[in-house]
Structures are given as C-alpha cells and as structure tokens.
Amino acid sequence: MTSTNKIMSTNPRLASLLSDVERGNIKIPVFQRDYVWNDEQIMSLLDSIYSGYPVGSLLLWSTKEILNHERNVGSFILPSSTDDYPVSYVLDGQQRLTTLYGVFNSDKPTNDSVLANRFDVCFVPSTRQFIHSSAADPSTSINMNVILDTTKLLPQLARFKEPSDQESIATLTEKFKDYEFPVVTIKERTNQEVCRVFQRINSSGTRLSTLELLSAWTWSEQFNLRNEIESLLDSISDRGYEQLDEALLMRCLTAIVNGGIDSDSLVDAPPEVLIKSMTSLKQSLYATIDFLDSELKIKNVVFLPFPIMLVPLVSFFSKNLKPDSSQLLSLKKWFWYCSFSQKYKAGTNTFVVEDIKKLEKLACTPFENLAFNNDIDGTMFEKSWRINSTAAKATICLLAQLQPKSFITGKNVDLGQTMSAYNSRQFHHIYPKASLARIGINFHESNVISNICFLTAEDNLKISDSDPKDYFPTIPDNVKNEVFNSSIIPEPTRDGSKTFSEFIALRSKALEELAKKAIATGSV
C-alpha cells in the first residue's frame, strides 16, 4: 500500500462526526493536554460555524491498537470500542472537537460536571447570539443540546410563536447539522511515525517529549514511565548528577533496548520490554556513576567532556555489572580516547552508536583489552580556558588522576570537593593573569588551559597575583617535587624563570604526552 493510501481526507458532516464520538469510536490519547479553552473561545467557535467560516481540521489516527490509558472526549461517559474495530485517536483538533461534542451533549452523563456545565450554551433566535444558559431567558432561548436531536427539538420549537424565531432556529439546525468538518485520518502507521506526526503538528505550540508519548504506550496501574524516570533523576541528584536531564536518560534507555540513541524508536518497543529495561537502566546507571567516581575520580556530570559519553557506558554496564580488570582498563582507555580525540564534537550520533556496539562487545568478552589511536592534537591545551569547553574538562579529569597537591602547603587537593561541583577558586592560573598583564600579556593570551592547575582556596589566596619566580621558591623542598609532578610542571620551568610562552609550550607538550599515555595504557 502506498503512503498516500495511509492518509485519507474526508469532509463528514458535523452530525456524523459527533455520532462517531457518541459511539466511542473517537478517543483522546493520554499524551494530549487537558481541555484548556476559555468561554470566549467556545462561543467564537459556535459563531464561526453558524457564519459558515472554516474552523480548521481534525487529525485522527485510526488503529486497532488500544492504548493502556485513554480519555473520552470531554470526560463524557461513552461506550468502549470493540477489540476488532479501529479506534480513531485525536492527534490535532481536540479542543474544537471537545467543544462541539460538549455543547450538543451537555446534558449527557459525565465524569466532569464542571466542564459539562461550561458547555451548557443556548441560542437566542431573535438576536442570533450564543450565550451561556445561566445568562439566558428560558422563554426566549433554546439550548444547543437539543438542536441535533429531532425528538428533543420539535417540542422545544413549539414554544416559539413568532415565525421569524422558528425560521432562525431551523436555519441554525441546518447550518450545524450540515456543516462539513475537514478530517484527515492517518492509518497503518507505526507508533513511531504517529508520535512524530503528533509532535510536528501539535497545535499547543509545545513539543511533547518522547517520554510523555511513551507514557501512553506503557502506562498501567503498576508502572508509570514518567514517574520512574523522574524518580531515577532524583535519586542520582545527590551524587553530583542533578544536571543530568530527561533526554539523556531516554537515550541511555534506548541504548539498552535497541542499541541506538534515537529515543523516538522506543515507541515501537513492547511495553513489557520497556518496563524490564527500566530496571536495567537503574542498575547500569548506578554502576556507571560508581565507575566514573572510583576509577576516574569524576563525581559530577559537569566534568564529563561530553555528557553523551554516559550512553555507551550505561549500555556496557547493562550487559555486565561486574567487569574484570581488563575490561575496566579498556573502558578507561576508551574514556580518554573519546575525551582527547574530541571524537564526539561532530557527527556525534553515528559515533555514539558505533561505541555502543563496541562497548557491548567488550562487556561480553572476558579479558578483552581494547586499543585506541592516541595521535591527538596537542594544540588543544593552548585553547582558551572555559570550564564548559570539552578540552578544559578533559584536562581537569586528566590532572585529577595524579592526586594533585596544592602549591604552597603541599596538601592534597580535596578532589571529593573539587570534582563534585565546579568551583573556580579550586583552579589557579600558574602564571597569574594580573602578573602577566603587567608585562603586556592580555587576558586572552594568559587564560589558556596549559596555564591552569588545581589549587586549594587557601593557597590561591596566598599566591594572589605573584609571579611564579617569586612563589615557586616558597614551596617547601620536601614536597616540591611531588607538587610539581602532580601538576605536570615540566622540569625546566620549575624555577619560574621561563617566559610565559616558553612555559606554555613545554607544559602543553607534557600534557599531550600524559594524555597519550592515558589513551594507550588506561592510566597516568
């Protein structure tokens, strides 16, 4: 069947369309927002149809698939559809359809009497106006809920003695009963296609997330995917992952379910698979966080060079919660390779999917030892120091592996504090900006990655804007080598006599060599 056969355009009369609602053949999917129109919009719609104006179309999805959670139009009590008969779910035009059904059926049984009362509208034939029944004179108005039902209309019509009023009501009835409502129905589409259609045409102006759409597919009294995701985000927030967002978690879930990262594809997964995979996501995410903490000293997602690196890692741990030493070493080499090769800077999706497959294979291969190309661009260390740059984050993670010691006291820098949240006072320009400014080196030149190291706030205050040739000698001799080694200060620069450009060239080279070692061996 061609794609054109999957889209059908019709123009049913309004009475026929509302009859389909009455029989329970048209439903509201749970991912649709609630009814939000105000009273003015209700009256405006009625007046537009009465005037013969176009009011837009409906978009329906015809399917035999019954969603676990759906709503009746306007919360009116309507029959359930039979299993072998397709249901038409409203993808666009819900507000208009709900309004029209409600106005003509405001006296029907409902689960929302307040909303039904808002639909209790009358028509005043002498003025040809629509008003709420609470403001109408019963002797000079007729309720809209009798207009399309002849058995109800005729007794009401007899109340009006003026021929002009009777003619006005007859015209009203004809205009609404025969009004042709454009309807576009899509059918034989996958769940994924339907979700994308809805996302693109949703007239609310707010694009629904895949999570909200998936909640309709998987909802049950025992399982709510949205609640599960929100609960997981909340549980990891106190471990430094409060900035991890819903979209990235959904990508992790996708990797577990089908080895991809396009979370829209999850709508084609059976609900039982999603429910099982959600349990796996929790376990593997906790294991990933433990790995980053214990093996790489990363305690906050903000320091990951590329947050999407979480996805292949979560995928790995979903297949293997207890990797052997060789597998752990390979994971670390992969981490350093991704960080310093800047692999995910362009063409991210393709490369992430490749790495998901690579790490899944690693997870299932005991004693596997992966190797990566460590030919990196050393000029990355001469780029501007910005905490949100991938090169800066990679360098911070690298320096953290050496258990850095603060310059003046020689104390260990508290990585538990420094790597759990970004604090600019924990990082120090080795050649202070103010010191360099005095000799004509501007901020842009001085604020580079190779000029940064870890430092306690106490020592940062002591050093202030001192030149290295002045404060390097104050480092106690018994800790000086440890301090310099742990901060990758090259031997020829340790007396502070080198010019700034010489220092940056030498330290950039030292950082490059350390990064290559990390990629080659998994450690520094």
C-alpha positions, 0 to 999 in steps of 0.5 A: 500500500502506498503512503498516500493510501495511509492518509485519507481526507474526508469532509463528514458532516458535523452530525456524523462526526459527533455520532462517531464520538457518541459511539466511542469510536473517537478517543483522546490519547493520554499524551494530549493536554487537558481541555484548556479553552476559555468561554470566549473561545467556545462561543467564537467557535459556535459563531464561526460555524453558524457564519459558515467560516472554516474552523480548521481540521481534525487529525485522527489516527485510526488503529486497532491498537488500544492504548493502556490509558485513554480519555473520552472526549470531554470526560463524557461517559461513552461506550468502549470500542470493540477489540476488532474495530479501529479506534480513531485517536485525536492527534490535532483538533481536540479542543474544537472537537471537545467543544462541539461534542460538549455543547450538543451533549451537555446534558449527557452523563459525565465524569466532569460536571464542571466542564459539562456545565461550561458547555451548557450554551443556548441560542437566542433566535431573535438576536442570533447570539450564543450565550451561556444558559445561566445568562439566558431567558428560558422563554426566549432561548433554546439550548444547543443540546437539543438542536441535533436531536429531532425528538428533543427539538420539535417540542422545544420549537413549539414554544416559539410563536413568532415565525421569524424565531422558528425560521432562525432556529431551523436555519441554525439546525441546518447550518450545524447539522450540515456543516462539513468538518475537514478530517484527515485520518492517518492509518497503518502507521507505526507508533513511531511515525504517529508520535512524530506526526503528533509532535510536528503538528501539535497545535499547543505550540509545545513539543511533547517529549518522547517520554510523555508519548511513551507514557501512553504506550506503557502506562498501567496501574503498576508502572508509570514511565514518567514517574520512574524516570523522574524518580531515577533523576532524583535519586542520582541528584545527590551524587553530583548528577542533578544536571543530568536531564530527561533526554539523556536518560531516554537515550541511555534507555534506548541504548539498552533496548535497541542499541541506538540513541534515537529515543523516538524508536522506543515507541515501537518497543513492547511495553513489557520490554520497556518496563524490564529495561527500566530496571536495567537502566537503574542498575547500569546507571548506578554502576556507571556513576560508581565507575566514573567516581572510583576509577576516574575520580569524576563525581559530577556530570559537569566534568564529563567532556561530553555528557553523551559519553554516559550512553555507551557506558550505561549500555556496557554496564547493562550487559555486565555489572561486574567487569574484570580488570581488563575490561575496566582498563579498556573502558578507561582507555576508551574514556580518554580516547573519546575525551582527547580525540574530541571524537564526539564534537561532530557527527556525534550520533553515528559515533555514539552508536558505533561505541555502543556496539563496541562497548557491548562487545567488550562487556561480553568478552572476558579479558578483552583489552581494547586499543585506541589511536592516541595521535591527538592534537596537542594544540588543544591545551593552548585553547582558551580556558572555559570550564564548559569547553570539552578540552578544559574538562578533559584536562581537569579529569586528566590532572585529577588522576595524579592526586594533585597537591596544592602549591604552597602547603603541599596538601592534597587537593580535596578532589571529593570537593573539587570534582563534585561541583565546579568551583573556580577558586579550586583552579589557579592560573600558574602564571597569574593573569594580573602578573602577566598583564603587567608585562603586556600579556592580555587576558586572552593570551594568559587564560589558556588551559596549559596555564591552569592547575588545581589549587586549594582556596587557601593557597590561591589566596596566598599566591594572589597575583605573584609571579611564579619566580617569586612563589615557586621558591616558597614551596617547601623542598620536601614536597616540591617535587611531588607538587610539581609532578602532580601538576605536570610542571615540566622540569625546566620551568620549575624555577619560574624563570621561563617566559610565559610562552616558553612555559606554555609550550613545554607544559602543553607538550607534557600534557599531550604526552600524559594524555597519550599515555592515558589513551594507550595504557588506561592510566597516568 
